[in-house]
Amino acid sequence: MNQKEQVSNDRDEVSQEQGNLSNTATNMFNYFLFGGGLMIVGILVFIFYRRRKQ
């Protein structure tokens, strides 16, 4: 007769494998953000001291 057959769901296995990825892109974004902010602060300090001398 008609019986329900249990079918495995491969999506669960794929989701678990994707969960173990490293956060390299996020770390690189943080480094660029910090470096950009530091550069802007350095430029502002340079302009401030340059105008102060004149």
mmCIF file of the N, C-alpha and C atoms, coordinates in Angstrom:
data_MODEL
# 
_entry.id   MODEL 
# 
loop_
_atom_site.group_PDB 
_atom_site.id 
_atom_site.type_symbol 
_atom_site.label_atom_id 
_atom_site.label_alt_id 
_atom_site.label_comp_id 
_atom_site.label_asym_id 
_atom_site.label_entity_id 
_atom_site.label_seq_id 
_atom_site.pdbx_PDB_ins_code 
_atom_site.Cartn_x 
_atom_site.Cartn_y 
_atom_site.Cartn_z 
_atom_site.occupancy 
_atom_site.B_iso_or_equiv 
_atom_site.pdbx_formal_charge 
_atom_site.auth_seq_id 
_atom_site.auth_comp_id 
_atom_site.auth_asym_id 
_atom_site.auth_atom_id 
_atom_site.pdbx_PDB_model_num 
ATOM 1   N N  . MET A 1 1  ? 0.816  -1.177 0.000  1.00 0.00 ? 1  MET A N  1 
ATOM 2   C CA . MET A 1 1  ? 0.000  0.000  0.000  1.00 0.00 ? 1  MET A CA 1 
ATOM 3   C C  . MET A 1 1  ? 0.868  1.252  0.000  1.00 0.00 ? 1  MET A C  1 
ATOM 4   N N  . ASN A 1 2  ? 0.192  2.388  0.135  1.00 0.00 ? 2  ASN A N  1 
ATOM 5   C CA . ASN A 1 2  ? 0.915  3.660  0.153  1.00 0.00 ? 2  ASN A CA 1 
ATOM 6   C C  . ASN A 1 2  ? 1.535  3.883  1.520  1.00 0.00 ? 2  ASN A C  1 
ATOM 7   N N  . GLN A 1 3  ? 2.830  4.037  1.512  1.00 0.00 ? 3  GLN A N  1 
ATOM 8   C CA . GLN A 1 3  ? 3.535  4.310  2.761  1.00 0.00 ? 3  GLN A CA 1 
ATOM 9   C C  . GLN A 1 3  ? 4.370  5.570  2.591  1.00 0.00 ? 3  GLN A C  1 
ATOM 10  N N  . LYS A 1 4  ? 4.438  6.362  3.650  1.00 0.00 ? 4  LYS A N  1 
ATOM 11  C CA . LYS A 1 4  ? 5.266  7.558  3.595  1.00 0.00 ? 4  LYS A CA 1 
ATOM 12  C C  . LYS A 1 4  ? 6.722  7.149  3.696  1.00 0.00 ? 4  LYS A C  1 
ATOM 13  N N  . GLU A 1 5  ? 7.496  7.733  2.837  1.00 0.00 ? 5  GLU A N  1 
ATOM 14  C CA . GLU A 1 5  ? 8.916  7.422  2.834  1.00 0.00 ? 5  GLU A CA 1 
ATOM 15  C C  . GLU A 1 5  ? 9.677  8.633  3.358  1.00 0.00 ? 5  GLU A C  1 
ATOM 16  N N  . GLN A 1 6  ? 10.570 8.413  4.294  1.00 0.00 ? 6  GLN A N  1 
ATOM 17  C CA . GLN A 1 6  ? 11.352 9.488  4.884  1.00 0.00 ? 6  GLN A CA 1 
ATOM 18  C C  . GLN A 1 6  ? 12.442 9.913  3.898  1.00 0.00 ? 6  GLN A C  1 
ATOM 19  N N  . VAL A 1 7  ? 12.407 11.184 3.522  1.00 0.00 ? 7  VAL A N  1 
ATOM 20  C CA . VAL A 1 7  ? 13.389 11.717 2.589  1.00 0.00 ? 7  VAL A CA 1 
ATOM 21  C C  . VAL A 1 7  ? 14.306 12.644 3.367  1.00 0.00 ? 7  VAL A C  1 
ATOM 22  N N  . SER A 1 8  ? 15.610 12.456 3.193  1.00 0.00 ? 8  SER A N  1 
ATOM 23  C CA . SER A 1 8  ? 16.555 13.311 3.914  1.00 0.00 ? 8  SER A CA 1 
ATOM 24  C C  . SER A 1 8  ? 16.585 14.689 3.264  1.00 0.00 ? 8  SER A C  1 
ATOM 25  N N  . ASN A 1 9  ? 16.755 15.676 4.097  1.00 0.00 ? 9  ASN A N  1 
ATOM 26  C CA . ASN A 1 9  ? 16.796 17.056 3.630  1.00 0.00 ? 9  ASN A CA 1 
ATOM 27  C C  . ASN A 1 9  ? 18.256 17.505 3.607  1.00 0.00 ? 9  ASN A C  1 
ATOM 28  N N  . ASP A 1 10 ? 18.813 17.713 2.422  1.00 0.00 ? 10 ASP A N  1 
ATOM 29  C CA . ASP A 1 10 ? 20.220 18.079 2.285  1.00 0.00 ? 10 ASP A CA 1 
ATOM 30  C C  . ASP A 1 10 ? 20.476 19.534 2.673  1.00 0.00 ? 10 ASP A C  1 
ATOM 31  N N  . ARG A 1 11 ? 19.456 20.339 2.750  1.00 0.00 ? 11 ARG A N  1 
ATOM 32  C CA . ARG A 1 11 ? 19.638 21.749 3.095  1.00 0.00 ? 11 ARG A CA 1 
ATOM 33  C C  . ARG A 1 11 ? 20.211 21.904 4.499  1.00 0.00 ? 11 ARG A C  1 
ATOM 34  N N  . ASP A 1 12 ? 19.802 21.072 5.441  1.00 0.00 ? 12 ASP A N  1 
ATOM 35  C CA . ASP A 1 12 ? 20.324 21.167 6.798  1.00 0.00 ? 12 ASP A CA 1 
ATOM 36  C C  . ASP A 1 12 ? 21.825 20.919 6.825  1.00 0.00 ? 12 ASP A C  1 
ATOM 37  N N  . GLU A 1 13 ? 22.281 19.949 6.069  1.00 0.00 ? 13 GLU A N  1 
ATOM 38  C CA . GLU A 1 13 ? 23.705 19.643 6.046  1.00 0.00 ? 13 GLU A CA 1 
ATOM 39  C C  . GLU A 1 13 ? 24.502 20.785 5.428  1.00 0.00 ? 13 GLU A C  1 
ATOM 40  N N  . VAL A 1 14 ? 23.976 21.393 4.374  1.00 0.00 ? 14 VAL A N  1 
ATOM 41  C CA . VAL A 1 14 ? 24.665 22.504 3.727  1.00 0.00 ? 14 VAL A CA 1 
ATOM 42  C C  . VAL A 1 14 ? 24.710 23.698 4.660  1.00 0.00 ? 14 VAL A C  1 
ATOM 43  N N  . SER A 1 15 ? 23.643 23.979 5.384  1.00 0.00 ? 15 SER A N  1 
ATOM 44  C CA . SER A 1 15 ? 23.604 25.111 6.304  1.00 0.00 ? 15 SER A CA 1 
ATOM 45  C C  . SER A 1 15 ? 24.648 24.949 7.400  1.00 0.00 ? 15 SER A C  1 
ATOM 46  N N  . GLN A 1 16 ? 24.814 23.754 7.898  1.00 0.00 ? 16 GLN A N  1 
ATOM 47  C CA . GLN A 1 16 ? 25.795 23.521 8.950  1.00 0.00 ? 16 GLN A CA 1 
ATOM 48  C C  . GLN A 1 16 ? 27.208 23.713 8.425  1.00 0.00 ? 16 GLN A C  1 
ATOM 49  N N  . GLU A 1 17 ? 27.461 23.309 7.193  1.00 0.00 ? 17 GLU A N  1 
ATOM 50  C CA . GLU A 1 17 ? 28.791 23.482 6.621  1.00 0.00 ? 17 GLU A CA 1 
ATOM 51  C C  . GLU A 1 17 ? 29.095 24.957 6.389  1.00 0.00 ? 17 GLU A C  1 
ATOM 52  N N  . GLN A 1 18 ? 28.121 25.737 5.980  1.00 0.00 ? 18 GLN A N  1 
ATOM 53  C CA . GLN A 1 18 ? 28.341 27.155 5.729  1.00 0.00 ? 18 GLN A CA 1 
ATOM 54  C C  . GLN A 1 18 ? 28.518 27.926 7.024  1.00 0.00 ? 18 GLN A C  1 
ATOM 55  N N  . GLY A 1 19 ? 28.018 27.422 8.119  1.00 0.00 ? 19 GLY A N  1 
ATOM 56  C CA . GLY A 1 19 ? 28.135 28.103 9.404  1.00 0.00 ? 19 GLY A CA 1 
ATOM 57  C C  . GLY A 1 19 ? 29.553 28.117 9.935  1.00 0.00 ? 19 GLY A C  1 
ATOM 58  N N  . ASN A 1 20 ? 30.436 27.294 9.406  1.00 0.00 ? 20 ASN A N  1 
ATOM 59  C CA . ASN A 1 20 ? 31.803 27.198 9.907  1.00 0.00 ? 20 ASN A CA 1 
ATOM 60  C C  . ASN A 1 20 ? 32.784 28.057 9.119  1.00 0.00 ? 20 ASN A C  1 
ATOM 61  N N  . LEU A 1 21 ? 32.296 28.992 8.327  1.00 0.00 ? 21 LEU A N  1 
ATOM 62  C CA . LEU A 1 21 ? 33.184 29.827 7.527  1.00 0.00 ? 21 LEU A CA 1 
ATOM 63  C C  . LEU A 1 21 ? 33.861 30.872 8.409  1.00 0.00 ? 21 LEU A C  1 
ATOM 64  N N  . SER A 1 22 ? 35.054 31.272 8.020  1.00 0.00 ? 22 SER A N  1 
ATOM 65  C CA . SER A 1 22 ? 35.786 32.271 8.793  1.00 0.00 ? 22 SER A CA 1 
ATOM 66  C C  . SER A 1 22 ? 35.207 33.663 8.545  1.00 0.00 ? 22 SER A C  1 
ATOM 67  N N  . ASN A 1 23 ? 35.554 34.586 9.403  1.00 0.00 ? 23 ASN A N  1 
ATOM 68  C CA . ASN A 1 23 ? 35.065 35.970 9.315  1.00 0.00 ? 23 ASN A CA 1 
ATOM 69  C C  . ASN A 1 23 ? 36.118 36.882 8.714  1.00 0.00 ? 23 ASN A C  1 
ATOM 70  N N  . THR A 1 24 ? 36.825 36.428 7.704  1.00 0.00 ? 24 THR A N  1 
ATOM 71  C CA . THR A 1 24 ? 37.929 37.187 7.129  1.00 0.00 ? 24 THR A CA 1 
ATOM 72  C C  . THR A 1 24 ? 37.455 38.507 6.543  1.00 0.00 ? 24 THR A C  1 
ATOM 73  N N  . ALA A 1 25 ? 36.371 38.519 5.817  1.00 0.00 ? 25 ALA A N  1 
ATOM 74  C CA . ALA A 1 25 ? 35.881 39.745 5.186  1.00 0.00 ? 25 ALA A CA 1 
ATOM 75  C C  . ALA A 1 25 ? 35.515 40.776 6.249  1.00 0.00 ? 25 ALA A C  1 
ATOM 76  N N  . THR A 1 26 ? 34.902 40.351 7.320  1.00 0.00 ? 26 THR A N  1 
ATOM 77  C CA . THR A 1 26 ? 34.522 41.273 8.387  1.00 0.00 ? 26 THR A CA 1 
ATOM 78  C C  . THR A 1 26 ? 35.763 41.856 9.044  1.00 0.00 ? 26 THR A C  1 
ATOM 79  N N  . ASN A 1 27 ? 36.787 41.030 9.264  1.00 0.00 ? 27 ASN A N  1 
ATOM 80  C CA . ASN A 1 27 ? 38.014 41.530 9.874  1.00 0.00 ? 27 ASN A CA 1 
ATOM 81  C C  . ASN A 1 27 ? 38.703 42.535 8.960  1.00 0.00 ? 27 ASN A C  1 
ATOM 82  N N  . MET A 1 28 ? 38.738 42.266 7.670  1.00 0.00 ? 28 MET A N  1 
ATOM 83  C CA . MET A 1 28 ? 39.368 43.191 6.731  1.00 0.00 ? 28 MET A CA 1 
ATOM 84  C C  . MET A 1 28 ? 38.617 44.520 6.717  1.00 0.00 ? 28 MET A C  1 
ATOM 85  N N  . PHE A 1 29 ? 37.292 44.475 6.752  1.00 0.00 ? 29 PHE A N  1 
ATOM 86  C CA . PHE A 1 29 ? 36.502 45.710 6.787  1.00 0.00 ? 29 PHE A CA 1 
ATOM 87  C C  . PHE A 1 29 ? 36.836 46.516 8.029  1.00 0.00 ? 29 PHE A C  1 
ATOM 88  N N  . ASN A 1 30 ? 36.958 45.853 9.170  1.00 0.00 ? 30 ASN A N  1 
ATOM 89  C CA . ASN A 1 30 ? 37.290 46.555 10.412 1.00 0.00 ? 30 ASN A CA 1 
ATOM 90  C C  . ASN A 1 30 ? 38.673 47.189 10.337 1.00 0.00 ? 30 ASN A C  1 
ATOM 91  N N  . TYR A 1 31 ? 39.637 46.492 9.752  1.00 0.00 ? 31 TYR A N  1 
ATOM 92  C CA . TYR A 1 31 ? 40.977 47.044 9.619  1.00 0.00 ? 31 TYR A CA 1 
ATOM 93  C C  . TYR A 1 31 ? 40.972 48.271 8.704  1.00 0.00 ? 31 TYR A C  1 
ATOM 94  N N  . PHE A 1 32 ? 40.262 48.189 7.571  1.00 0.00 ? 32 PHE A N  1 
ATOM 95  C CA . PHE A 1 32 ? 40.191 49.326 6.661  1.00 0.00 ? 32 PHE A CA 1 
ATOM 96  C C  . PHE A 1 32 ? 39.471 50.502 7.309  1.00 0.00 ? 32 PHE A C  1 
ATOM 97  N N  . LEU A 1 33 ? 38.426 50.230 8.049  1.00 0.00 ? 33 LEU A N  1 
ATOM 98  C CA . LEU A 1 33 ? 37.685 51.293 8.726  1.00 0.00 ? 33 LEU A CA 1 
ATOM 99  C C  . LEU A 1 33 ? 38.565 51.979 9.760  1.00 0.00 ? 33 LEU A C  1 
ATOM 100 N N  . PHE A 1 34 ? 39.270 51.198 10.562 1.00 0.00 ? 34 PHE A N  1 
ATOM 101 C CA . PHE A 1 34 ? 40.164 51.756 11.576 1.00 0.00 ? 34 PHE A CA 1 
ATOM 102 C C  . PHE A 1 34 ? 41.300 52.535 10.925 1.00 0.00 ? 34 PHE A C  1 
ATOM 103 N N  . GLY A 1 35 ? 41.889 51.991 9.874  1.00 0.00 ? 35 GLY A N  1 
ATOM 104 C CA . GLY A 1 35 ? 42.983 52.665 9.171  1.00 0.00 ? 35 GLY A CA 1 
ATOM 105 C C  . GLY A 1 35 ? 42.527 53.966 8.531  1.00 0.00 ? 35 GLY A C  1 
ATOM 106 N N  . GLY A 1 36 ? 41.337 53.971 7.929  1.00 0.00 ? 36 GLY A N  1 
ATOM 107 C CA . GLY A 1 36 ? 40.800 55.180 7.322  1.00 0.00 ? 36 GLY A CA 1 
ATOM 108 C C  . GLY A 1 36 ? 40.533 56.256 8.363  1.00 0.00 ? 36 GLY A C  1 
ATOM 109 N N  . GLY A 1 37 ? 39.962 55.854 9.490  1.00 0.00 ? 37 GLY A N  1 
ATOM 110 C CA . GLY A 1 37 ? 39.709 56.809 10.573 1.00 0.00 ? 37 GLY A CA 1 
ATOM 111 C C  . GLY A 1 37 ? 40.991 57.384 11.125 1.00 0.00 ? 37 GLY A C  1 
ATOM 112 N N  . LEU A 1 38 ? 42.000 56.539 11.272 1.00 0.00 ? 38 LEU A N  1 
ATOM 113 C CA . LEU A 1 38 ? 43.297 56.996 11.768 1.00 0.00 ? 38 LEU A CA 1 
ATOM 114 C C  . LEU A 1 38 ? 43.949 57.967 10.789 1.00 0.00 ? 38 LEU A C  1 
ATOM 115 N N  . MET A 1 39 ? 43.801 57.688 9.501  1.00 0.00 ? 39 MET A N  1 
ATOM 116 C CA . MET A 1 39 ? 44.355 58.577 8.488  1.00 0.00 ? 39 MET A CA 1 
ATOM 117 C C  . MET A 1 39 ? 43.654 59.938 8.508  1.00 0.00 ? 39 MET A C  1 
ATOM 118 N N  . ILE A 1 40 ? 42.349 59.948 8.651  1.00 0.00 ? 40 ILE A N  1 
ATOM 119 C CA . ILE A 1 40 ? 41.599 61.210 8.700  1.00 0.00 ? 40 ILE A CA 1 
ATOM 120 C C  . ILE A 1 40 ? 42.011 62.027 9.922  1.00 0.00 ? 40 ILE A C  1 
ATOM 121 N N  . VAL A 1 41 ? 42.148 61.368 11.063 1.00 0.00 ? 41 VAL A N  1 
ATOM 122 C CA . VAL A 1 41 ? 42.577 62.074 12.277 1.00 0.00 ? 41 VAL A CA 1 
ATOM 123 C C  . VAL A 1 41 ? 43.983 62.639 12.086 1.00 0.00 ? 41 VAL A C  1 
ATOM 124 N N  . GLY A 1 42 ? 44.873 61.876 11.466 1.00 0.00 ? 42 GLY A N  1 
ATOM 125 C CA . GLY A 1 42 ? 46.230 62.358 11.213 1.00 0.00 ? 42 GLY A CA 1 
ATOM 126 C C  . GLY A 1 42 ? 46.248 63.567 10.306 1.00 0.00 ? 42 GLY A C  1 
ATOM 127 N N  . ILE A 1 43 ? 45.440 63.560 9.275  1.00 0.00 ? 43 ILE A N  1 
ATOM 128 C CA . ILE A 1 43 ? 45.372 64.704 8.354  1.00 0.00 ? 43 ILE A CA 1 
ATOM 129 C C  . ILE A 1 43 ? 44.831 65.943 9.077  1.00 0.00 ? 43 ILE A C  1 
ATOM 130 N N  . LEU A 1 44 ? 43.803 65.748 9.888  1.00 0.00 ? 44 LEU A N  1 
ATOM 131 C CA . LEU A 1 44 ? 43.243 66.884 10.627 1.00 0.00 ? 44 LEU A CA 1 
ATOM 132 C C  . LEU A 1 44 ? 44.254 67.470 11.608 1.00 0.00 ? 44 LEU A C  1 
ATOM 133 N N  . VAL A 1 45 ? 45.004 66.629 12.293 1.00 0.00 ? 45 VAL A N  1 
ATOM 134 C CA . VAL A 1 45 ? 46.028 67.110 13.219 1.00 0.00 ? 45 VAL A CA 1 
ATOM 135 C C  . VAL A 1 45 ? 47.113 67.856 12.452 1.00 0.00 ? 45 VAL A C  1 
ATOM 136 N N  . PHE A 1 46 ? 47.518 67.343 11.307 1.00 0.00 ? 46 PHE A N  1 
ATOM 137 C CA . PHE A 1 46 ? 48.524 67.997 10.473 1.00 0.00 ? 46 PHE A CA 1 
ATOM 138 C C  . PHE A 1 46 ? 48.056 69.384 10.039 1.00 0.00 ? 46 PHE A C  1 
ATOM 139 N N  . ILE A 1 47 ? 46.811 69.487 9.584  1.00 0.00 ? 47 ILE A N  1 
ATOM 140 C CA . ILE A 1 47 ? 46.267 70.783 9.145  1.00 0.00 ? 47 ILE A CA 1 
ATOM 141 C C  . ILE A 1 47 ? 46.178 71.749 10.328 1.00 0.00 ? 47 ILE A C  1 
ATOM 142 N N  . PHE A 1 48 ? 45.767 71.255 11.484 1.00 0.00 ? 48 PHE A N  1 
ATOM 143 C CA . PHE A 1 48 ? 45.645 72.111 12.676 1.00 0.00 ? 48 PHE A CA 1 
ATOM 144 C C  . PHE A 1 48 ? 46.998 72.694 13.065 1.00 0.00 ? 48 PHE A C  1 
ATOM 145 N N  . TYR A 1 49 ? 48.032 71.864 13.132 1.00 0.00 ? 49 TYR A N  1 
ATOM 146 C CA . TYR A 1 49 ? 49.352 72.349 13.519 1.00 0.00 ? 49 TYR A CA 1 
ATOM 147 C C  . TYR A 1 49 ? 49.961 73.255 12.447 1.00 0.00 ? 49 TYR A C  1 
ATOM 148 N N  . ARG A 1 50 ? 49.691 72.995 11.197 1.00 0.00 ? 50 ARG A N  1 
ATOM 149 C CA . ARG A 1 50 ? 50.218 73.815 10.119 1.00 0.00 ? 50 ARG A CA 1 
ATOM 150 C C  . ARG A 1 50 ? 49.616 75.220 10.165 1.00 0.00 ? 50 ARG A C  1 
ATOM 151 N N  . ARG A 1 51 ? 48.310 75.310 10.410 1.00 0.00 ? 51 ARG A N  1 
ATOM 152 C CA . ARG A 1 51 ? 47.659 76.616 10.495 1.00 0.00 ? 51 ARG A CA 1 
ATOM 153 C C  . ARG A 1 51 ? 48.088 77.364 11.753 1.00 0.00 ? 51 ARG A C  1 
ATOM 154 N N  . ARG A 1 52 ? 48.393 76.642 12.795 1.00 0.00 ? 52 ARG A N  1 
ATOM 155 C CA . ARG A 1 52 ? 48.780 77.255 14.054 1.00 0.00 ? 52 ARG A CA 1 
ATOM 156 C C  . ARG A 1 52 ? 50.145 77.925 13.949 1.00 0.00 ? 52 ARG A C  1 
ATOM 157 N N  . LYS A 1 53 ? 51.045 77.347 13.127 1.00 0.00 ? 53 LYS A N  1 
ATOM 158 C CA . LYS A 1 53 ? 52.376 77.922 12.938 1.00 0.00 ? 53 LYS A CA 1 
ATOM 159 C C  . LYS A 1 53 ? 52.327 79.222 12.153 1.00 0.00 ? 53 LYS A C  1 
ATOM 160 N N  . GLN A 1 54 ? 51.392 79.368 11.248 1.00 0.00 ? 54 GLN A N  1 
ATOM 161 C CA . GLN A 1 54 ? 51.329 80.553 10.387 1.00 0.00 ? 54 GLN A CA 1 
ATOM 162 C C  . GLN A 1 54 ? 50.823 81.748 11.085 1.00 0.00 ? 54 GLN A C  1 
# 
